[in-house]
Amino acid sequence: MQNRSLRQQSPRTKTDLTVMAYKFEQLDVWQRALEYTDQVHHEIADQLPKHERYNLRDEMTRAANSIALNIGARRLLLPFGQGAEGSTGSSDAEQGRFLQIAIRLLLESVACLHLVKRRGYADDVETLRKAYRESEPLFAQLQAFRSSIDGESSVQEDIVGYDDGAPF
């Protein structure tokens, strides 16, 4: 079974209107990061009080946005048919650093979820639970993707068991 984070769709023809020019756009992990970002923005950050606009809200949205941006920056930037596929001249170590940054940003966004809960900003705690649950498979995909690049499988987070899967 192929690793979900590494699975790519087959290249599309130029006549297909849904063509994605860059390979990272076809990665499941990048698509999941976009979905997580949308969830954090629309379901949580946009609901925060005005006095948090330039503090917690901006911090949360910047962290969530940057997850996908670092996956995209990581590699696979050349369009299909232009040079060596998946090569931007960056080293595996550099590519691994972009993914490590993405992982740290995901953890930062999860910490922001905790702050939202602690400060009583969430009218519906289920929204926080949903985002938290979405962060878990994204974290696992990012870790797997990073490990596949640098061969480092020893860096893993301990799995923490909660009764309902989320601490909220």
MDTraj code that builds the backbone (N, CA, C; nanometers):
import mdtraj as md
import numpy as np

residues = "MET GLN ASN ARG SER LEU ARG GLN GLN SER PRO ARG THR LYS THR ASP LEU THR VAL MET ALA TYR LYS PHE GLU GLN LEU ASP VAL TRP GLN ARG ALA LEU GLU TYR THR ASP GLN VAL HIS HIS GLU ILE ALA ASP GLN LEU PRO LYS HIS GLU ARG TYR ASN LEU ARG ASP GLU MET THR ARG ALA ALA ASN SER ILE ALA LEU ASN ILE GLY ALA ARG ARG LEU LEU LEU PRO PHE GLY GLN GLY ALA GLU GLY SER THR GLY SER SER ASP ALA GLU GLN GLY ARG PHE LEU GLN ILE ALA ILE ARG LEU LEU LEU GLU SER VAL ALA CYS LEU HIS LEU VAL LYS ARG ARG GLY TYR ALA ASP ASP VAL GLU THR LEU ARG LYS ALA TYR ARG GLU SER GLU PRO LEU PHE ALA GLN LEU GLN ALA PHE ARG SER SER ILE ASP GLY GLU SER SER VAL GLN GLU ASP ILE VAL GLY TYR ASP ASP GLY ALA PRO PHE".split()
xyz = np.array([
    [0.0844, -0.1185, 0.0000],
    [0.0000, 0.0000, 0.0000],
    [0.0884, 0.1241, 0.0000],
    [0.0596, 0.2147, -0.0874],
    [0.1426, 0.3340, -0.1014],
    [0.1081, 0.4352, 0.0077],
    [0.2089, 0.5027, 0.0597],
    [0.1901, 0.6038, 0.1635],
    [0.1004, 0.7151, 0.1115],
    [-0.0068, 0.7446, 0.1830],
    [-0.1049, 0.8434, 0.1399],
    [-0.0416, 0.9809, 0.1177],
    [0.0540, 1.0206, 0.2019],
    [0.1139, 1.1535, 0.1892],
    [0.2005, 1.1654, 0.0651],
    [0.2447, 1.0545, 0.0111],
    [0.3312, 1.0590, -0.1047],
    [0.2576, 1.0301, -0.2348],
    [0.1335, 0.9840, -0.2237],
    [0.0587, 0.9475, -0.3433],
    [0.0322, 1.0707, -0.4284],
    [0.0534, 1.0564, -0.5551],
    [0.0279, 1.1644, -0.6486],
    [-0.0645, 1.1130, -0.7570],
    [-0.1467, 1.2006, -0.8085],
    [-0.2323, 1.1640, -0.9193],
    [-0.1495, 1.1643, -1.0461],
    [-0.1975, 1.0923, -1.1462],
    [-0.1238, 1.0911, -1.2721],
    [-0.1332, 1.2270, -1.3393],
    [-0.0305, 1.2643, -1.4166],
    [-0.0312, 1.3938, -1.4840],
    [-0.1520, 1.4068, -1.5761],
    [-0.2050, 1.5265, -1.5857],
    [-0.3206, 1.5526, -1.6697],
    [-0.2763, 1.6181, -1.7994],
    [-0.3629, 1.6136, -1.8964],
    [-0.3295, 1.6741, -2.0251],
    [-0.3473, 1.8243, -2.0185],
    [-0.2857, 1.8954, -2.1121],
    [-0.2935, 2.0404, -2.1142],
    [-0.4343, 2.0901, -2.1438],
    [-0.5194, 2.0069, -2.2040],
    [-0.6546, 2.0495, -2.2365],
    [-0.7496, 2.0384, -2.1177],
    [-0.7076, 1.9695, -2.0141],
    [-0.7891, 1.9543, -1.8945],
    [-0.7879, 2.0853, -1.8161],
    [-0.9074, 2.1417, -1.7886],
    [-0.9163, 2.2703, -1.7189],
    [-0.8778, 2.2608, -1.5730],
    [-0.8705, 2.1401, -1.5191],
    [-0.8358, 2.1238, -1.3776],
    [-0.6882, 2.0938, -1.3587],
    [-0.6070, 2.1220, -1.4574],
    [-0.4638, 2.0943, -1.4483],
    [-0.4025, 2.1716, -1.3323],
    [-0.3244, 2.1020, -1.2561],
    [-0.2470, 2.1657, -1.1511],
    [-0.1032, 2.1688, -1.2005],
    [-0.0503, 2.2874, -1.2178],
    [0.0799, 2.3040, -1.2813],
    [0.1960, 2.2530, -1.1968],
    [0.1824, 2.2520, -1.0671],
    [0.2922, 2.2149, -0.9791],
    [0.2601, 2.0845, -0.9083],
    [0.3610, 2.0009, -0.8933],
    [0.3393, 1.8686, -0.8358],
    [0.2894, 1.8733, -0.6918],
    [0.3338, 1.9730, -0.6132],
    [0.2899, 1.9767, -0.4733],
    [0.1385, 1.9948, -0.4628],
    [0.0774, 2.0514, -0.5650],
    [-0.0678, 2.0722, -0.5631],
    [-0.1446, 1.9413, -0.5662],
    [-0.0772, 1.8356, -0.6052],
    [-0.1427, 1.7055, -0.6142],
    [-0.1187, 1.6180, -0.4904],
    [-0.0418, 1.6673, -0.3980],
    [-0.0133, 1.5901, -0.2771],
    [-0.1318, 1.5933, -0.1822],
    [-0.1674, 1.4767, -0.1305],
    [-0.2762, 1.4690, -0.0333],
    [-0.2465, 1.5524, 0.0913],
    [-0.1209, 1.5521, 0.1344],
    [-0.0844, 1.6260, 0.2552],
    [-0.1042, 1.7764, 0.2335],
    [-0.0759, 1.8256, 0.1144],
    [-0.0960, 1.9679, 0.0846],
    [-0.2452, 2.0001, 0.0811],
    [-0.3243, 1.9133, 0.0199],
    [-0.4698, 1.9338, 0.0156],
    [-0.5276, 1.9331, 0.1573],
    [-0.4812, 1.8412, 0.2400],
    [-0.5286, 1.8344, 0.3785],
    [-0.4908, 1.9603, 0.4550],
    [-0.3705, 2.0116, 0.4305],
    [-0.3269, 2.1354, 0.4962],
    [-0.4167, 2.2521, 0.4560],
    [-0.4564, 2.2576, 0.3301],
    [-0.5484, 2.3636, 0.2855],
    [-0.6839, 2.3529, 0.3552],
    [-0.7336, 2.2314, 0.3675],
    [-0.8619, 2.2103, 0.4356],
    [-0.8524, 2.2510, 0.5828],
    [-0.7429, 2.2138, 0.6468],
    [-0.7222, 2.2515, 0.7873],
    [-0.7163, 2.4040, 0.8014],
    [-0.6446, 2.4687, 0.7096],
    [-0.6338, 2.6144, 0.7112],
    [-0.7702, 2.6794, 0.6980],
    [-0.8504, 2.6309, 0.6042],
    [-0.9856, 2.6861, 0.5863],
    [-1.0684, 2.6691, 0.7127],
    [-1.0559, 2.5533, 0.7745],
    [-1.1312, 2.5269, 0.8973],
    [-1.0896, 2.6221, 1.0089],
    [-0.9603, 2.6392, 1.0273],
    [-0.9111, 2.7293, 1.1321],
    [-0.9572, 2.8725, 1.1057],
    [-0.9484, 2.9148, 0.9810],
    [-0.9892, 3.0518, 0.9460],
    [-1.1377, 3.0742, 0.9683],
    [-1.2184, 2.9953, 0.8989],
    [-1.3618, 3.0230, 0.8918],
    [-1.4411, 2.9801, 1.0139],
    [-1.4002, 2.8702, 1.0747],
    [-1.4789, 2.8179, 1.1857],
    [-1.4301, 2.8651, 1.3226],
    [-1.3064, 2.9111, 1.3301],
    [-1.2528, 2.9486, 1.4610],
    [-1.2033, 3.0928, 1.4622],
    [-1.1031, 3.1235, 1.3828],
    [-1.0394, 3.2563, 1.3885],
    [-1.1368, 3.3694, 1.3570],
    [-1.2206, 3.3503, 1.2581],
    [-1.3168, 3.4558, 1.2217],
    [-1.4215, 3.4795, 1.3301],
    [-1.4339, 3.3870, 1.4242],
    [-1.5330, 3.3997, 1.5316],
    [-1.4751, 3.4627, 1.6589],
    [-1.3453, 3.4881, 1.6591],
    [-1.2822, 3.5452, 1.7789],
    [-1.3240, 3.6909, 1.7982],
    [-1.3195, 3.7396, 1.9215],
    [-1.3564, 3.8789, 1.9472],
    [-1.2615, 3.9773, 1.8777],
    [-1.3118, 4.0965, 1.8534],
    [-1.2347, 4.1987, 1.7813],
    [-1.1022, 4.2312, 1.8496],
    [-1.0988, 4.2306, 1.9823],
    [-0.9739, 4.2665, 2.0503],
    [-0.8631, 4.1629, 2.0280],
    [-0.8962, 4.0466, 1.9734],
    [-0.7953, 3.9448, 1.9416],
    [-0.7538, 3.9492, 1.7944],
    [-0.8035, 4.0483, 1.7199],
    [-0.7765, 4.0545, 1.5769],
    [-0.6270, 4.0585, 1.5461],
    [-0.5518, 4.1377, 1.6168],
    [-0.4086, 4.1521, 1.5888],
    [-0.3218, 4.0693, 1.6824],
    [-0.3833, 3.9784, 1.7522],
    [-0.3079, 3.8946, 1.8449],
    [-0.3329, 3.7476, 1.8113],
    [-0.4210, 3.6859, 1.8835],
    [-0.4442, 3.5428, 1.8682],
    [-0.4968, 3.5078, 1.7290],
    [-0.5882, 3.5847, 1.6772],
    [-0.6455, 3.5558, 1.5451],
    [-0.5372, 3.5579, 1.4372],
    [-0.4569, 3.6630, 1.4347],
    [-0.3520, 3.6714, 1.3332],
    [-0.2471, 3.5617, 1.3511],
    [-0.2121, 3.5341, 1.4738],
    [-0.1127, 3.4291, 1.5007],
    [-0.1642, 3.2935, 1.4525],
    [-0.2893, 3.2647, 1.4823],
    [-0.3497, 3.1376, 1.4449],
    [-0.3589, 3.1235, 1.2925],
    [-0.4028, 3.2280, 1.2263],
    [-0.4194, 3.2195, 1.0817],
    [-0.2844, 3.2174, 1.0093],
    [-0.1874, 3.2919, 1.0599],
    [-0.0532, 3.2880, 0.9986],
    [0.0070, 3.1481, 1.0107],
    [-0.0056, 3.0885, 1.1262],
    [0.0491, 2.9531, 1.1462],
    [-0.0197, 2.8535, 1.0534],
    [-0.1519, 2.8592, 1.0477],
    [-0.2264, 2.7657, 0.9626],
    [-0.1926, 2.7865, 0.8146],
    [-0.1875, 2.9107, 0.7702],
    [-0.1514, 2.9391, 0.6306],
    [-0.0134, 2.8852, 0.5972],
    [0.0791, 2.9046, 0.6872],
    [0.2183, 2.8703, 0.6605],
    [0.2439, 2.7208, 0.6540],
    [0.1536, 2.6404, 0.7068],
    [0.1695, 2.4950, 0.6945],
    [0.1700, 2.4572, 0.5463],
    [0.0654, 2.4977, 0.4757],
    [0.0560, 2.4666, 0.3321],
    [0.1663, 2.5358, 0.2531],
    [0.2006, 2.6578, 0.2918],
    [0.3053, 2.7304, 0.2199],
    [0.4399, 2.6601, 0.2309],
    [0.4700, 2.6022, 0.3453],
    [0.5967, 2.5320, 0.3619],
    [0.5972, 2.3962, 0.2932],
    [0.4825, 2.3341, 0.2784],
    [0.4760, 2.2102, 0.2004],
    [0.5017, 2.2435, 0.0538],
    [0.4408, 2.3499, 0.0066],
    [0.4591, 2.3912, -0.1322],
    [0.5996, 2.4388, -0.1603],
    [0.6611, 2.5052, -0.0639],
    [0.7962, 2.5577, -0.0829],
    [0.8994, 2.4475, -0.0772],
    [0.8658, 2.3409, -0.0132],
    [0.9555, 2.2327, 0.0170],
    [1.0219, 2.1736, -0.1058],
    [0.9492, 2.1401, -0.2049],
    [1.0042, 2.0876, -0.3306],
    [0.8898, 2.0634, -0.4261],
    [0.9170, 1.9962, -0.5339],
    [0.8136, 1.9658, -0.6325],
    [0.7559, 2.0933, -0.6924],
    [0.8406, 2.1907, -0.7153],
    [0.7937, 2.3196, -0.7633],
    [0.7884, 2.3321, -0.9145],
    [0.8631, 2.2511, -0.9869],
    [0.8634, 2.2655, -1.1316],
    [0.7347, 2.2115, -1.1913],
    [0.6785, 2.2819, -1.2885],
    [0.5605, 2.2281, -1.3568],
    [0.5956, 2.0990, -1.4292],
    [0.4933, 2.0173, -1.4538],
    [0.5142, 1.8944, -1.5285],
    [0.5734, 1.9281, -1.6641],
    [0.6691, 1.8464, -1.7076],
    [0.7265, 1.8629, -1.8388],
    [0.8354, 1.9684, -1.8475],
    [0.8739, 2.0274, -1.7353],
    [0.9783, 2.1296, -1.7378],
    [1.0956, 2.0839, -1.6528],
    [1.1868, 2.0149, -1.7126],
    [1.3053, 1.9707, -1.6404],
    [1.2787, 1.8454, -1.5597],
    [1.3672, 1.8196, -1.4678],
    [1.3574, 1.6996, -1.3851],
    [1.2419, 1.7151, -1.2878],
    [1.1451, 1.6256, -1.2979],
    [1.0288, 1.6355, -1.2103],
    [1.0698, 1.6237, -1.0645],
    [1.0165, 1.7114, -0.9828],
    [1.0417, 1.7059, -0.8400],
    [1.1749, 1.7625, -0.7988],
    [1.2428, 1.8305, -0.8874],
    [1.3749, 1.8811, -0.8527],
    [1.3792, 2.0321, -0.8647],
    [1.4187, 2.0979, -0.7585],
    [1.4387, 2.2429, -0.7626],
    [1.5822, 2.2760, -0.7279],
    [1.6636, 2.1756, -0.7210],
    [1.8030, 2.1974, -0.6853],
    [1.8251, 2.2051, -0.5356],
    [1.7213, 2.1853, -0.4569],
    [1.7386, 2.1912, -0.3125],
    [1.7733, 2.0526, -0.2598],
    [1.8477, 2.0508, -0.1512],
    [1.8909, 1.9246, -0.0924],
    [1.7795, 1.8622, -0.0101],
    [1.7955, 1.7338, 0.0194],
    [1.7000, 1.6663, 0.1060],
    [1.6958, 1.7328, 0.2429],
    [1.8117, 1.7774, 0.2919],
    [1.8153, 1.8434, 0.4227],
    [1.7326, 1.9718, 0.4204],
    [1.7446, 2.0491, 0.3141],
    [1.6667, 2.1722, 0.3023],
    [1.5178, 2.1411, 0.2924],
    [1.4848, 2.0402, 0.2148],
    [1.3452, 2.0003, 0.2003],
    [1.2895, 1.9515, 0.3336],
    [1.3701, 1.8771, 0.4081],
    [1.3282, 1.8313, 0.5397],
    [1.3050, 1.9468, 0.6360],
    [1.3855, 2.0524, 0.6242],
    [1.3671, 2.1708, 0.7095],
    [1.2325, 2.2382, 0.6833],
    [1.1933, 2.2490, 0.5566],
    [1.0628, 2.3078, 0.5258],
    [0.9497, 2.2263, 0.5895],
    [0.9624, 2.0951, 0.5834],
    [0.8590, 2.0104, 0.6436],
    [0.8619, 2.0190, 0.7955],
    [0.9803, 2.0303, 0.8552],
    [0.9883, 2.0471, 1.0007],
    [0.9233, 2.1788, 1.0418],
    [0.9425, 2.2820, 0.9623],
    [0.8770, 2.4110, 0.9897],
    [0.7262, 2.3935, 0.9822],
    [0.6786, 2.3214, 0.8817],
    [0.5344, 2.2977, 0.8681],
    [0.4798, 2.2241, 0.9907],
    [0.5546, 2.1279, 1.0409],
    [0.5129, 2.0531, 1.1608],
    [0.5064, 2.1466, 1.2809],
    [0.6067, 2.2293, 1.2981],
    [0.6068, 2.3239, 1.4112],
    [0.4907, 2.4224, 1.4021],
    [0.4602, 2.4650, 1.2815],
    [0.3481, 2.5579, 1.2630],
    [0.2148, 2.4902, 1.2937],
    [0.2030, 2.3643, 1.2588],
    [0.0818, 2.2897, 1.2939],
    [0.0675, 2.2826, 1.4458],
    [0.1776, 2.2519, 1.5136],
    [0.1729, 2.2464, 1.6600],
    [0.1396, 2.3829, 1.7203],
    [0.1909, 2.4891, 1.6592],
    [0.1578, 2.6242, 1.7041],
    [0.0089, 2.6516, 1.6879],
    [-0.0479, 2.6093, 1.5769],
    [-0.1916, 2.6320, 1.5560],
    [-0.2751, 2.5522, 1.6554],
    [-0.2285, 2.4327, 1.6914],
    [-0.2988, 2.3526, 1.7928],
    [-0.2900, 2.4216, 1.9290],
    [-0.1740, 2.4785, 1.9600],
    [-0.1610, 2.5543, 2.0860],
    [-0.2587, 2.6716, 2.0869],
    [-0.2799, 2.7333, 1.9719],
    [-0.3769, 2.8425, 1.9624],
    [-0.5187, 2.7931, 1.9924],
    [-0.5499, 2.6707, 1.9501],
    [-0.6814, 2.6129, 1.9818],
    [-0.6997, 2.6046, 2.1327],
    [-0.5946, 2.5653, 2.2020],
    [-0.6008, 2.5580, 2.3486],
    [-0.6239, 2.6966, 2.4096],
    [-0.5585, 2.7980, 2.3546],
    [-0.5782, 2.9337, 2.4055],
    [-0.7219, 2.9818, 2.3834],
    [-0.7776, 2.9487, 2.2685],
    [-0.9170, 2.9846, 2.2398],
    [-1.0079, 2.9218, 2.3447],
    [-0.9834, 2.7956, 2.3766],
    [-1.0645, 2.7256, 2.4772],
    [-1.0440, 2.7872, 2.6156],
    [-0.9198, 2.8094, 2.6554],
    [-0.8899, 2.8638, 2.7890],
    [-0.9499, 3.0018, 2.8101],
    [-0.9518, 3.0811, 2.7049],
    [-1.0039, 3.2179, 2.7163],
    [-1.1546, 3.2245, 2.6981],
    [-1.2173, 3.1120, 2.6736],
    [-1.3623, 3.1067, 2.6631],
    [-1.4176, 3.1712, 2.5368],
    [-1.3408, 3.1715, 2.4288],
    [-1.3852, 3.2353, 2.3055],
    [-1.4720, 3.1453, 2.2182],
    [-1.4728, 3.0171, 2.2449],
    [-1.5484, 2.9236, 2.1608],
    [-1.6871, 2.9022, 2.2184],
    [-1.7876, 2.9446, 2.1421],
    [-1.9254, 2.9180, 2.1831],
    [-1.9577, 2.7698, 2.1691],
    [-1.8990, 2.7093, 2.0686],
    [-1.9207, 2.5677, 2.0407],
    [-1.7869, 2.4949, 2.0481],
    [-1.7647, 2.4224, 2.1550],
    [-1.6384, 2.3520, 2.1746],
    [-1.6199, 2.2433, 2.0693],
    [-1.7269, 2.1962, 2.0106],
    [-1.7172, 2.0935, 1.9068],
    [-1.6350, 2.1422, 1.7866],
    [-1.6390, 2.2708, 1.7591],
    [-1.5594, 2.3278, 1.6505],
    [-1.4104, 2.3100, 1.6796],
    [-1.3712, 2.3319, 1.8045],
    [-1.2316, 2.3111, 1.8437],
    [-1.1943, 2.1634, 1.8355],
    [-1.2850, 2.0773, 1.8795],
    [-1.2594, 1.9332, 1.8721],
    [-1.2385, 1.8894, 1.7275],
    [-1.3216, 1.9406, 1.6397],
    [-1.3129, 1.9046, 1.4982],
    [-1.1769, 1.9461, 1.4408],
    [-1.1338, 2.0673, 1.4702],
    [-1.0040, 2.1148, 1.4212],
    [-0.8912, 2.0317, 1.4821],
    [-0.9018, 2.0015, 1.6097],
    [-0.7995, 1.9210, 1.6762],
    [-0.7890, 1.7837, 1.6113],
    [-0.9033, 1.7223, 1.5861],
    [-0.9038, 1.5905, 1.5217],
    [-0.8456, 1.5971, 1.3811],
    [-0.8715, 1.7054, 1.3109],
    [-0.8147, 1.7229, 1.1762],
    [-0.6631, 1.7411, 1.1809],
    [-0.6137, 1.7977, 1.2897],
    [-0.4696, 1.8210, 1.3004],
    [-0.3917, 1.6906, 1.3158],
    [-0.4532, 1.5901, 1.3754],
    [-0.3816, 1.4647, 1.4024],
    [-0.3371, 1.3912, 1.2755],
    [-0.4266, 1.3659, 1.1796],
    [-0.3784, 1.2987, 1.0581],
    [-0.2856, 1.3873, 0.9747],
    [-0.3056, 1.5186, 0.9806],
    [-0.2159, 1.6101, 0.9104],
    [-0.0754, 1.5999, 0.9701],
    [-0.0675, 1.5963, 1.1020],
    [0.0614, 1.5794, 1.1699],
    [0.1278, 1.4491, 1.1270],
    [0.0497, 1.3417, 1.1258],
    [0.1054, 1.2114, 1.0881],
    [0.1560, 1.2129, 0.9433],
    [0.0817, 1.2760, 0.8544],
    [0.1253, 1.2834, 0.7148],
    [0.2524, 1.3662, 0.7005],
    [0.2582, 1.4780, 0.7693],
    [0.3782, 1.5614, 0.7631],
    [0.5001, 1.4856, 0.8160],
    [0.4823, 1.4145, 0.9276],
    [0.5927, 1.3357, 0.9842],
    [0.6378, 1.2271, 0.8861],
    [0.5407, 1.1584, 0.8263],
    [0.5741, 1.0521, 0.7322],
    [0.6457, 1.1082, 0.6093],
    [0.5995, 1.2218, 0.5629],
    [0.6597, 1.2852, 0.4462],
    [0.8032, 1.3256, 0.4774],
    [0.8230, 1.3851, 0.5933],
    [0.9580, 1.4263, 0.6338],
    [1.0485, 1.3049, 0.6498],
    [0.9979, 1.2008, 0.7125],
    [1.0774, 1.0790, 0.7316],
    [1.1148, 1.0153, 0.5986],
    [1.0268, 1.0239, 0.5012],
    [1.0563, 0.9646, 0.3708],
    [1.1687, 1.0392, 0.2995],
    [1.1890, 1.1637, 0.3344],
    [1.2936, 1.2443, 0.2713],
    [1.4272, 1.2260, 0.3402],
    [1.4270, 1.2356, 0.4719],
    [1.5561, 1.2314, 0.5411],
    [1.5856, 1.0975, 0.6068],
    [1.4958, 1.0012, 0.5897],
    [1.5214, 0.8686, 0.6444],
    [1.5180, 0.8640, 0.7951],
    [1.4680, 0.9686, 0.8566],
    [1.4650, 0.9786, 1.0024],
    [1.3305, 0.9303, 1.0531],
    [1.3252, 0.8060, 1.0976],
    [1.2001, 0.7523, 1.1477],
    [1.1959, 0.7495, 1.3002],
    [1.3042, 0.7930, 1.3646],
    [1.3101, 0.7874, 1.5100],
    [1.2413, 0.9066, 1.5768],
    [1.2110, 1.0121, 1.5007],
    [1.1470, 1.1294, 1.5587],
    [0.9969, 1.1127, 1.5489],
    [0.9353, 1.0816, 1.6613],
    [0.7916, 1.0609, 1.6646],
    [0.7361, 1.1161, 1.7943],
    [0.6152, 1.1666, 1.7857],
    [0.5456, 1.2133, 1.9046],
    [0.4754, 1.0946, 1.9697],
    [0.4720, 1.0929, 2.1017],
    [0.3955, 0.9918, 2.1703],
    [0.2479, 1.0170, 2.1470],
    [0.1727, 0.9095, 2.1289],
    [0.0294, 0.9221, 2.1093],
    [-0.0351, 0.9379, 2.2464],
    [-0.1124, 1.0444, 2.2599],
    [-0.1812, 1.0709, 2.3855],
    [-0.3267, 1.0303, 2.3666],
    [-0.3749, 0.9463, 2.4533],
    [-0.5118, 0.8999, 2.4409],
    [-0.6087, 0.9856, 2.5213],
    [-0.7063, 1.0399, 2.4514],
    [-0.8147, 1.1124, 2.5168],
    [-0.9410, 1.0290, 2.4996],
    [-1.0337, 1.0456, 2.5905],
    [-1.1562, 0.9652, 2.5841],
    [-1.2289, 0.9818, 2.4504],
    [-1.2410, 1.1066, 2.4047],
    [-1.3143, 1.1293, 2.2806],
    [-1.2235, 1.1720, 2.1661],
    [-1.0920, 1.1598, 2.1828],
    [-0.9993, 1.1925, 2.0762],
    [-0.9503, 1.3365, 2.0773],
    [-1.0029, 1.4202, 2.1618],
    [-0.9609, 1.5598, 2.1680],
    [-0.9653, 1.6086, 2.3129],
    [-0.8772, 1.7006, 2.3485],
    [-0.8728, 1.7455, 2.4878],
    [-0.9790, 1.8488, 2.5240],
    [-1.0592, 1.8878, 2.4296],
    [-1.1589, 1.9933, 2.4566],
    [-1.2944, 1.9334, 2.4882],
])
top = md.Topology()
chain = top.add_chain()
for i, resn in enumerate(residues, 1):
    res = top.add_residue(resn, chain, resSeq=i)
    for name in ("N", "CA", "C"):
        top.add_atom(name, md.element.get_by_symbol(name[0]), res)
traj = md.Trajectory(xyz[None], top)
